[in-house]
């Protein structure tokens, strides 16, 4: 049995893809600089080509090159969860084959959703099992109905796929109850549920979760790591209070502005963020000023 737990235990950044101002070409050098910053923190690893990475706005060639970049410049102890969702089992498998030797440790797979009404529990289970059977990388399911045509990965799907030897877990960025997902995992499985939002992070840790993929970690990675470190050190109340603080900070800062807010916050704290790729709009000057005020007041920027 593969050791999924140790590779997934910790905080992951759902990495932003940085674009050149004006041309909107991928700014690989700026992304490398961000990787080097993250390497000096306690994060467990990276999730490139996900929602914050604007993967729907990238070509396959750009996505493969990004995975290769993270594979080349990550610190030796970092894990890579590479976004790989496509609209069919065949195209998903073929894409995963392209990144399998580029440094990715896991492929994060969004459920197909163009034909959302047809995506029943049994159809989704068959999709994930079919991909896992042929994939050269272990899979993580990616549950984010807001950006997947409303398609929800249910507890029944988890029960159906969790014991597959090439399915490692799920990133949950839904409005569903994460406790239900955690309880749905069979006791004998190697399946791990990772909260995809700071709002679920402590609850996940407190109920058998191993880590999280958190947007706020894109600009405040160590804050998120500190929560898990405190929890694992048995300082449960301190971990709970720090998570409440991070939750409130996210609500008052970049959380309400989405991808553009995360990128603006990265700029404010001294990393490379920039603006989204069109047609996703950036932040107004007034919004950036509001965001900066919060981060300055909390001591994260000058």
SERO-4910 file (N, C-alpha, C, O; in steps of 0.05 Angstrom, whole numbers):
BEGIN
 pado doro    nc1    nc2    nc3   cac1   cac2   cac3    cc1    cc2    cc3    oc1    oc2    oc3
  Unk    A     17    -24      0      0      0      0     18     25      0     36     27     16
  Unk    A     11     44    -18     26     69    -19     22     86      6      0     85     18
  Unk    A     42    101     13     40    118     37     29    145     30     43    165     28
  Unk    A      3    146     26    -10    171     18    -11    190     42     -7    215     38
  Unk    A    -15    180     66    -19    198     89      5    216     94      1    240     98
  Unk    A     29    206     94     52    223    100     56    244     78     65    266     84
  Unk    A     49    238     53     52    257     32     31    279     32     35    301     21
  Unk    A      8    273     45    -14    292     45    -17    306     72    -34    324     75
  Unk    A      0    299     91     -3    310    118      9    338    120     33    341    123
  Unk    A     -9    358    119      1    385    122    -15    405    105    -36    398     94
  Unk    A     -5    429    103    -19    450     88     -8    453     60     17    452     56
  Unk    A    -26    455     41    -18    459     13    -28    486      3    -50    495     11
  Unk    A    -12    498    -14    -21    523    -27    -34    517    -54    -22    503    -71
  Unk    A    -58    526    -59    -71    523    -85    -60    545   -103    -73    566   -107
  Unk    A    -38    540   -115    -20    561   -126    -33    578   -148    -46    567   -167
  Unk    A    -29    604   -146    -37    622   -167    -18    621   -190      6    617   -187
  Unk    A    -29    623   -214    -13    625   -239     -9    655   -244    -28    670   -246
  Unk    A     16    663   -246     23    691   -250     26    697   -279     38    682   -294
  Unk    A     14    719   -288     15    727   -316     30    754   -319     30    771   -301
  Unk    A     43    757   -342     57    782   -348     36    804   -353     16    800   -366
  Unk    A     42    827   -341     24    850   -346     25    858   -375     46    861   -387
  Unk    A      2    861   -387      0    869   -415     -4    845   -433    -25    843   -445
  Unk    A     16    828   -435     14    805   -454     -3    782   -443    -15    767   -458
  Unk    A     -5    780   -417    -19    758   -403     -6    731   -408    -19    710   -404
  Unk    A     18    730   -417     33    705   -419     40    695   -391     42    712   -373
  Unk    A     43    669   -388     50    659   -361     78    669   -354     97    666   -369
  Unk    A     80    680   -330    106    691   -320    120    670   -304    120    670   -279
  Unk    A    133    651   -317    146    628   -304    167    637   -284    170    625   -263
  Unk    A    183    658   -290    204    667   -272    192    677   -246    203    673   -224
  Unk    A    169    691   -248    156    702   -223    144    679   -207    145    680   -182
  Unk    A    134    658   -220    124    635   -206    147    621   -192    144    612   -169
  Unk    A    170    619   -205    193    606   -192    201    622   -167    207    609   -146
  Unk    A    200    648   -167    206    664   -144    186    657   -121    194    655    -98
  Unk    A    160    654   -128    141    646   -107    147    619    -96    145    615    -71
  Unk    A    154    600   -113    161    573   -103    184    574    -83    183    561    -62
  Unk    A    204    591    -89    227    593    -71    219    605    -44    230    598    -23
  Unk    A    199    623    -44    189    634    -18    174    612     -3    179    608     21
  Unk    A    157    597    -16    142    576     -3    160    554      8    155    542     29
  Unk    A    182    549     -7    200    528      2    212    533     30    220    515     44
  Unk    A    213    559     37    224    566     63    204    566     86    210    572    109
  Unk    A    179    558     80    158    557    100    152    527    107    165    509     96
  Unk    A    134    523    125    127    496    133    106    482    117     96    461    125
  Unk    A     99    493     93     78    480     78     86    452     69    110    446     66
  Unk    A     67    435     66     72    408     57     76    406     27     91    389     17
  Unk    A     63    424     12     67    423    -16     50    443    -32     39    462    -21
  Unk    A     47    437    -58     35    455    -77     13    442    -93     13    418    -98
  Unk    A     -7    458    -99    -28    449   -118    -29    468   -141    -45    487   -141
  Unk    A    -13    464   -162    -14    481   -186    -37    472   -204    -47    449   -202
  Unk    A    -46    490   -221    -67    483   -241    -93    476   -229   -108    459   -239
  Unk    A   -100    489   -207   -126    486   -195   -143    511   -199   -138    526   -218
  Unk    A   -162    516   -182   -180    539   -185   -164    565   -182   -166    583   -200
  Unk    A   -148    568   -161   -132    592   -158   -112    595   -180   -102    617   -186
  Unk    A   -105    573   -192    -86    573   -214    -99    579   -241    -86    579   -262
  Unk    A   -125    584   -241   -140    591   -265   -136    570   -287   -131    577   -310
  Unk    A   -137    545   -280   -130    524   -299   -148    524   -324   -139    515   -345
  Unk    A   -172    533   -321   -190    534   -344   -181    554   -365   -189    553   -388
  Unk    A   -164    573   -356   -154    594   -374   -127    586   -386   -115    603   -400
  Unk    A   -117    562   -380    -90    554   -389    -92    534   -412   -112    519   -413
  Unk    A    -73    534   -429    -71    513   -449    -59    488   -436    -46    490   -415
  Unk    A    -62    465   -448    -50    441   -437    -19    444   -437     -6    435   -418
  Unk    A     -8    456   -457     21    460   -458     30    477   -434     51    471   -422
  Unk    A     15    499   -428     23    515   -405     20    500   -379     37    502   -362
  Unk    A     -1    484   -377     -5    469   -352     17    449   -347     27    446   -325
  Unk    A     25    435   -368     47    415   -366     73    429   -358     87    420   -341
  Unk    A     78    452   -370    102    467   -364    102    477   -335    123    477   -322
  Unk    A     78    484   -325     76    493   -297     82    470   -278     97    474   -259
  Unk    A     71    447   -283     76    424   -266    106    418   -266    117    412   -245
  Unk    A    118    419   -289    147    414   -291    163    435   -275    183    428   -263
  Unk    A    154    460   -276    167    481   -261    167    475   -231    187    477   -217
  Unk    A    143    468   -221    141    461   -192    157    436   -186    170    435   -165
  Unk    A    157    417   -204    173    393   -199    203    399   -198    217    386   -182
  Unk    A    212    418   -213    240    424   -214    250    441   -191    272    436   -181
  Unk    A    233    459   -181    242    479   -161    231    475   -133    238    489   -115
  Unk    A    213    456   -129    204    451   -102    226    441    -84    246    429    -94
  Unk    A    224    445    -58    242    433    -40    237    403    -39    215    394    -46
  Unk    A    257    388    -31    256    359    -32    233    347    -16    223    325    -22
  Unk    A    224    361      5    204    351     23    176    359     15    157    353     29
  Unk    A    172    372     -8    146    382    -16    132    363    -35    144    350    -52
  Unk    A    106    361    -32     89    344    -49     74    361    -69     66    384    -63
  Unk    A     70    351    -93     55    365   -114     29    351   -121     29    328   -129
  Unk    A      7    366   -117    -20    356   -125    -27    372   -150    -34    396   -148
  Unk    A    -25    360   -173    -28    375   -198    -57    372   -208    -68    351   -211
  Unk    A    -69    395   -214    -96    396   -225    -96    382   -252    -79    387   -269
  Unk    A   -116    364   -256   -116    348   -281   -144    342   -291   -147    324   -308
  Unk    A   -164    356   -282   -191    349   -290   -197    356   -319   -192    378   -328
  Unk    A   -209    337   -333   -219    341   -360   -247    329   -362   -257    318   -342
  Unk    A   -260    332   -385   -289    325   -387   -294    296   -394   -318    289   -398
  Unk    A   -274    280   -398   -279    252   -403   -257    236   -389   -236    246   -382
  Unk    A   -263    210   -385   -242    193   -373   -218    191   -391   -195    193   -382
  Unk    A   -223    189   -417   -201    186   -436   -182    210   -435   -158    207   -433
  Unk    A   -194    234   -438   -177    258   -439   -163    263   -412   -141    274   -411
  Unk    A   -176    256   -390   -164    259   -364   -139    241   -362   -118    249   -353
  Unk    A   -143    216   -370   -120    197   -368    -98    206   -386    -74    205   -378
  Unk    A   -104    215   -411    -83    223   -429    -68    248   -419    -44    250   -422
  Unk    A    -83    266   -405    -69    289   -394    -51    281   -371    -28    290   -369
  Unk    A    -61    264   -353    -45    255   -331    -19    242   -340      2    245   -328
  Unk    A    -20    227   -362      4    215   -373     25    236   -381     49    231   -379
  Unk    A     15    260   -389     34    281   -397     49    293   -373     71    303   -376
  Unk    A     37    292   -349     49    304   -326     62    284   -307     74    291   -287
  Unk    A     59    258   -313     68    237   -294     98    238   -289    107    230   -268
  Unk    A    113    247   -309    142    247   -305    153    276   -302    177    281   -305
  Unk    A    135    294   -295    143    322   -291    146    331   -262    151    354   -256
  Unk    A    142    312   -244    146    318   -216    120    316   -199    122    318   -174
  Unk    A     97    313   -212     72    311   -197     71    285   -180     80    264   -190
  Unk    A     61    287   -156     58    263   -139     29    253   -140     25    229   -137
  Unk    A     10    271   -144    -18    264   -146    -31    280   -168    -22    302   -175
  Unk    A    -53    269   -179    -69    284   -199    -96    291   -185   -110    273   -177
  Unk    A   -102    317   -184   -127    326   -172   -148    328   -194   -144    344   -213
  Unk    A   -170    313   -192   -188    310   -215   -216    321   -208   -230    309   -191
  Unk    A   -223    342   -221   -250    354   -219   -270    335   -232   -263    322   -252
  Unk    A   -295    333   -222   -314    316   -235   -322    328   -262   -325    352   -264
  Unk    A   -327    312   -282   -338    322   -307   -365    336   -301   -380    326   -285
  Unk    A   -371    357   -315   -395    372   -308   -409    386   -331   -429    400   -327
  Unk    A   -399    383   -355   -413    395   -378   -441    383   -381   -460    397   -386
  Unk    A   -443    357   -377   -469    343   -377   -477    338   -348   -480    315   -339
  Unk    A   -479    360   -333   -483    358   -304   -506    340   -296   -505    325   -276
  Unk    A   -528    342   -310   -552    327   -303   -548    297   -304   -563    282   -292
  Unk    A   -529    289   -319   -523    260   -323   -503    249   -302   -498    225   -302
  Unk    A   -491    267   -286   -470    259   -268   -481    248   -242   -478    261   -221
  Unk    A   -493    225   -243   -503    211   -219   -480    200   -203   -457    200   -211
  Unk    A   -486    191   -179   -466    179   -162   -452    155   -176   -428    153   -175
  Unk    A   -468    138   -189   -456    115   -202   -439    123   -225   -418    110   -230
  Unk    A   -447    143   -240   -431    153   -263   -405    164   -253   -384    158   -265
  Unk    A   -406    180   -232   -381    192   -222   -362    171   -210   -338    172   -214
  Unk    A   -374    152   -197   -357    130   -186   -343    115   -208   -320    108   -207
  Unk    A   -358    109   -229   -347     94   -252   -325    111   -265   -304    101   -273
  Unk    A   -330    137   -268   -310    155   -280   -284    154   -264   -262    150   -275
  Unk    A   -286    158   -238   -261    159   -221   -247    132   -221   -222    132   -221
  Unk    A   -262    111   -219   -249     84   -219   -236     79   -246   -214     67   -246
  Unk    A   -249     86   -268   -237     82   -294   -211     98   -297   -191     88   -308
  Unk    A   -211    123   -288   -187    139   -290   -165    128   -272   -142    126   -280
  Unk    A   -173    120   -247   -153    110   -228   -140     84   -239   -117     79   -234
  Unk    A   -156     67   -252   -146     42   -262   -123     46   -282   -104     30   -284
  Unk    A   -125     68   -298   -105     73   -319    -85     95   -313    -66     98   -328
  Unk    A    -89    109   -291    -72    132   -285    -45    124   -274    -43    107   -257
  Unk    A    -23    136   -284      3    131   -273      8    146   -247     28    141   -233
  Unk    A    -11    163   -239     -9    178   -213    -34    171   -197    -55    167   -208
  Unk    A    -31    170   -170    -55    168   -153    -72    192   -155    -62    214   -160
  Unk    A    -98    189   -151   -117    210   -155   -126    222   -129   -127    209   -108
  Unk    A   -133    248   -130   -149    262   -110   -174    272   -124   -172    285   -145
  Unk    A   -197    266   -113   -222    277   -123   -222    307   -115   -210    314    -94
  Unk    A   -235    323   -131   -236    352   -125   -265    360   -125   -278    362   -145
  Unk    A   -276    365   -101   -304    371    -97   -308    401    -93   -304    412    -72
  Unk    A   -316    414   -115   -321    443   -114   -345    450   -132   -341    460   -154
  Unk    A   -369    443   -123   -393    446   -140   -396    474   -152   -407    477   -175
  Unk    A   -388    494   -138   -391    522   -148   -378    526   -175   -388    541   -191
  Unk    A   -356    512   -180   -342    515   -205   -343    489   -222   -327    485   -240
  Unk    A   -362    472   -215   -364    446   -230   -393    441   -238   -403    419   -235
  Unk    A   -407    463   -247   -434    460   -256   -454    450   -236   -475    439   -242
  Unk    A   -447    453   -210   -464    444   -188   -461    415   -182   -476    404   -164
  Unk    A   -443    401   -195   -440    372   -190   -426    368   -163   -405    379   -158
  Unk    A   -439    352   -146   -429    347   -119   -419    318   -117   -433    300   -125
  Unk    A   -395    315   -107   -385    288   -100   -397    281    -73   -391    294    -53
  Unk    A   -414    261    -73   -428    254    -48   -414    234    -31   -393    222    -39
  Unk    A   -425    229     -7   -414    209     10   -415    181     -3   -398    164      2
  Unk    A   -436    177    -19   -439    151    -33   -416    146    -53   -407    124    -56
  Unk    A   -408    168    -66   -386    165    -85   -360    158    -70   -345    140    -78
  Unk    A   -356    171    -47   -332    165    -31   -332    136    -23   -312    122    -24
  Unk    A   -355    126    -13   -357     98     -5   -350     79    -28   -339     58    -23
  Unk    A   -358     87    -52   -354     70    -75   -325     69    -85   -316     50    -97
  Unk    A   -310     91    -80   -283     93    -92   -260     92    -72   -237     89    -79
  Unk    A   -266     96    -46   -246    101    -26   -226     78    -22   -204     82    -13
  Unk    A   -234     53    -29   -216     31    -25   -199     25    -50   -184      6    -50
  Unk    A   -203     40    -71   -186     36    -95   -157     42    -88   -152     63    -76
  Unk    A   -138     25    -95   -110     29    -87    -97     53   -100    -76     62    -91
  Unk    A   -109     65   -121    -97     88   -134   -114    113   -131   -111    132   -146
  Unk    A   -131    113   -110   -146    137   -103   -139    145    -75   -144    130    -56
  Unk    A   -127    169    -72   -115    176    -46   -133    193    -28   -129    194     -4
  Unk    A   -153    206    -40   -170    223    -23   -186    243    -39   -191    239    -63
  Unk    A   -193    265    -25   -209    286    -38   -203    313    -26   -201    315     -1
  Unk    A   -202    333    -43   -202    360    -33   -230    370    -33   -244    369    -54
  Unk    A   -240    379    -10   -268    387     -7   -271    417     -4   -265    428     17
  Unk    A   -279    430    -26   -285    459    -25   -314    464    -31   -321    482    -46
  Unk    A   -330    448    -19   -359    450    -22   -372    462      2   -359    469     22
  Unk    A   -398    466      1   -413    475     24   -425    452     40   -440    455     59
  Unk    A   -417    427     32   -427    403     46   -413    400     73   -392    413     78
  Unk    A   -425    384     90   -413    379    116   -389    361    114   -392    337    106
  Unk    A   -366    371    121   -341    355    118   -341    331    137   -328    311    132
  Unk    A   -356    333    159   -358    310    178   -371    286    164   -363    263    169
  Unk    A   -391    291    147   -403    270    133   -384    255    115   -384    231    112
  Unk    A   -367    271    101   -347    259     84   -327    243    100   -320    220     92
  Unk    A   -317    254    122   -297    240    138   -309    214    149   -294    194    150
  Unk    A   -334    214    157   -346    190    168   -352    170    146   -355    146    152
  Unk    A   -354    179    121   -361    161     99   -337    144     91   -340    124     77
  Unk    A   -313    152     99   -289    138     91   -287    112    105   -287    111    130
  Unk    A   -285     89     91   -283     63    104   -258     61    121   -237     72    114
  Unk    A   -261     48    143   -239     46    163   -214     33    151   -192     39    160
  Unk    A   -217     16    132   -194      1    121   -182     14     96   -166      2     83
  Unk    A   -190     39     91   -181     51     66   -157     69     71   -149     74     93
  Unk    A   -145     77     48   -122     95     49   -130    122     37   -115    135     22
  Unk    A   -155    130     43   -168    153     31   -169    176     51   -176    172     74
  Unk    A   -160    200     43   -158    223     62   -173    247     51   -170    255     27
  Unk    A   -189    260     68   -204    283     60   -189    308     68   -183    312     92
  Unk    A   -183    326     49   -169    351     54   -188    374     51   -199    378     30
  Unk    A   -194    390     73   -210    413     70   -198    432     49   -173    436     48
  Unk    A   -215    444     33   -205    463     13   -211    492     20   -210    510      3
  Unk    A   -217    496     46   -222    523     55   -215    525     85   -217    506     99
  Unk    A   -206    549     93   -199    553    121   -222    548    140   -219    541    163
  Unk    A   -247    552    129   -271    549    146   -274    520    156   -287    515    176
  Unk    A   -263    501    141   -266    473    148   -240    461    160   -240    437    167
  Unk    A   -219    477    162   -193    466    168   -192    453    196   -184    430    198
  Unk    A   -199    468    217   -197    457    244   -216    433    247   -208    413    259
  Unk    A   -240    436    237   -259    414    239   -248    388    226   -252    366    236
  Unk    A   -235    392    203   -222    369    190   -201    357    207   -201    332    212
  Unk    A   -183    373    218   -161    363    235   -172    349    259   -162    329    268
  Unk    A   -194    360    270   -205    350    295   -221    324    292   -231    312    311
  Unk    A   -224    316    266   -240    292    261   -226    273    242   -238    260    225
  Unk    A   -200    272    245   -184    253    230   -172    262    204   -159    246    190
  Unk    A   -176    287    197   -164    298    172   -134    301    175   -123    302    198
  Unk    A   -119    302    153    -90    303    154    -78    330    146    -54    334    148
  Unk    A    -95    348    135    -84    373    126   -105    389    112   -129    386    117
  Unk    A    -97    407     94   -115    423     79   -102    437     55    -78    442     55
  Unk    A   -119    444     36   -110    460     13   -124    487     15   -148    489      8
  Unk    A   -110    508     24   -123    532     34   -115    557     18    -91    563     16
  Unk    A   -134    571      8   -128    596     -8   -112    616      8    -94    629     -2
  Unk    A   -118    619     34   -104    639     50    -75    631     53    -58    649     58
  Unk    A    -68    606     49    -40    598     50    -24    608     26      1    608     27
  Unk    A    -38    617      5    -23    629    -18     -8    654    -10     13    660    -20
  Unk    A    -20    669      9     -7    694     18      1    694     47     17    711     55
  Unk    A     -9    676     63     -1    673     91      4    644     98    -11    632    114
  Unk    A     23    631     85     27    602     88     34    594    116     23    574    126
  Unk    A     51    609    130     60    600    156     37    602    177     37    586    196
  Unk    A     19    621    174     -4    623    192    -19    597    192    -27    587    213
  Unk    A    -24    586    168    -39    561    165    -23    538    177    -34    521    190
  Unk    A      3    537    171     19    516    182     19    516    212     20    495    225
  Unk    A     19    540    224     20    542    253     -5    529    266     -3    518    287
  Unk    A    -28    532    252    -52    520    263    -49    489    265    -55    478    286
  Unk    A    -39    477    244    -36    448    244    -14    440    264    -16    420    278
  Unk    A      8    455    265     29    449    284     20    450    312     26    432    328
  Unk    A      4    470    319     -8    472    346    -26    448    352    -25    436    373
  Unk    A    -43    441    332    -61    419    336    -45    393    341    -52    378    359
  Unk    A    -26    388    324    -10    363    326      7    362    352     15    341    360
  Unk    A     12    386    363     27    387    388      9    384    413     18    385    435
  Unk    A    -17    379    407    -36    376    429    -46    402    441    -61    402    461
  Unk    A    -39    424    428    -49    450    438    -75    457    423    -76    476    407
  Unk    A    -95    442    429   -120    442    414   -134    469    415   -143    480    395
  Unk    A   -136    480    439   -150    506    443   -135    529    428   -148    546    415
  Unk    A   -109    528    429    -93    548    415    -97    546    384    -99    565    370
  Unk    A    -98    521    375   -102    516    347   -130    526    338   -133    538    317
  Unk    A   -150    521    355   -177    529    349   -179    560    348   -192    571    330
  Unk    A   -166    573    366   -167    602    367   -152    615    343   -161    635    332
  Unk    A   -130    603    335   -115    613    312   -130    609    287   -129    625    268
  Unk    A   -145    586    285   -161    581    261   -184    602    260   -191    611    238
  Unk    A   -196    608    283   -217    628    283   -206    655    274   -219    670    259
  Unk    A   -182    661    282   -169    686    274   -164    686    244   -170    706    230
  Unk    A   -153    664    233   -148    662    205   -174    663    189   -174    675    167
  Unk    A   -194    651    199   -220    651    186   -231    680    183   -240    688    162
  Unk    A   -230    694    206   -240    722    206   -222    739    188   -233    757    173
  Unk    A   -196    735    188   -178    750    171   -184    745    142   -185    764    126
  Unk    A   -189    720    134   -196    714    107   -222    728     98   -224    739     76
  Unk    A   -242    727    116   -267    740    110   -264    770    106   -277    782     89
  Unk    A   -246    782    121   -242    811    120   -222    820     99   -220    843     92
  Unk    A   -207    800     89   -186    807     70   -193    795     43   -213    802     31
  Unk    A   -176    777     33   -178    768      5   -201    749      0   -210    746    -23
  Unk    A   -211    736     21   -231    715     17   -256    724      1   -266    709    -15
  Unk    A   -264    749      6   -288    759     -7   -284    768    -36   -303    774    -50
  Unk    A   -258    768    -45   -252    778    -72   -244    755    -91   -238    760   -114
  Unk    A   -244    730    -81   -237    708    -99   -209    707   -108   -191    717    -94
  Unk    A   -204    696   -132   -177    693   -143   -163    720   -145   -139    722   -138
  Unk    A   -177    740   -154   -164    767   -157   -155    777   -130   -134    790   -128
  Unk    A   -170    772   -109   -163    780    -82   -139    766    -71   -121    778    -59
  Unk    A   -137    740    -77   -114    724    -68    -89    735    -82    -68    739    -69
  Unk    A    -91    741   -108    -68    751   -122    -59    779   -112    -36    785   -109
  Unk    A    -79    796   -106    -73    823    -96    -60    820    -69    -41    835    -63
  Unk    A    -69    802    -52    -58    798    -25    -29    788    -28    -12    796    -12
  Unk    A    -23    771    -47      4    762    -52     22    785    -58     45    787    -48
  Unk    A     13    803    -75     28    827    -82     34    844    -56     56    853    -52
  Unk    A     13    847    -40     15    864    -17     35    854      4     49    869     17
  Unk    A     37    827      7     55    816     26     83    812     15    101    801     28
  Unk    A     87    820    -10    114    819    -22    120    796    -40    143    792    -48
  Unk    A     99    781    -48    103    760    -67     94    769    -95     87    793    -98
  Unk    A     94    751   -114     83    758   -141     55    748   -143     49    725   -140
  Unk    A     37    767   -150      9    760   -153     -1    769   -180     -8    752   -198
  Unk    A     -3    795   -184    -13    805   -209    -43    803   -212    -57    801   -193
  Unk    A    -51    803   -237    -80    803   -243    -88    777   -257    -70    763   -268
  Unk    A   -113    769   -256   -122    745   -270   -120    748   -300   -117    770   -311
  Unk    A   -123    726   -313   -124    725   -343   -152    731   -351   -171    719   -341
  Unk    A   -155    748   -371   -182    755   -381   -197    729   -390   -185    711   -401
  Unk    A   -223    729   -385   -241    751   -377   -245    755   -347   -261    772   -339
  Unk    A   -231    740   -330   -234    744   -301   -224    772   -293   -201    778   -299
  Unk    A   -240    789   -281   -232    816   -275   -213    817   -251   -214    800   -233
  Unk    A   -197    838   -250   -179    843   -228   -193    860   -207   -218    862   -207
  Unk    A   -178    870   -188   -188    886   -166   -187    916   -173   -170    925   -188
  Unk    A   -206    931   -162   -205    960   -165   -185    971   -146   -177    958   -127
  Unk    A   -176    996   -150   -157   1009   -132   -169   1011   -104   -155   1008    -84
  Unk    A   -194   1017   -103   -208   1019    -77   -208    992    -62   -203    991    -38
  Unk    A   -213    970    -77   -213    944    -64   -185    936    -55   -182    925    -33
  Unk    A   -165    942    -71   -137    936    -63   -130    952    -38   -117    941    -20
  Unk    A   -138    977    -37   -132    994    -13   -145    982     12   -133    982     33
  Unk    A   -170    972      9   -184    960     31   -169    935     41   -166    931     65
  Unk    A   -161    919     22   -147    894     28   -120    900     42   -113    888     61
  Unk    A   -106    919     31    -80    927     42    -83    937     71    -66    931     88
  Unk    A   -103    953     76   -108    964    102   -110    941    123    -98    943    145
  Unk    A   -125    920    116   -129    898    135   -102    884    140    -95    878    162
  Unk    A    -87    878    118    -62    864    121    -40    880    136    -24    869    150
  Unk    A    -41    906    131    -22    924    146    -29    924    175    -11    922    192
  Unk    A    -54    928    181    -63    929    209    -56    904    224    -51    904    249
  Unk    A    -56    881    211    -50    855    223    -20    849    223    -12    828    233
  Unk    A     -4    867    212     25    863    213     36    846    191     59    837    193
  Unk    A     21    841    170     31    824    148     42    839    124     52    827    106
  Unk    A     39    865    125     49    882    103     56    909    115     48    916    137
  Unk    A     70    925     99     78    952    108     63    973     91     67    997     95
***
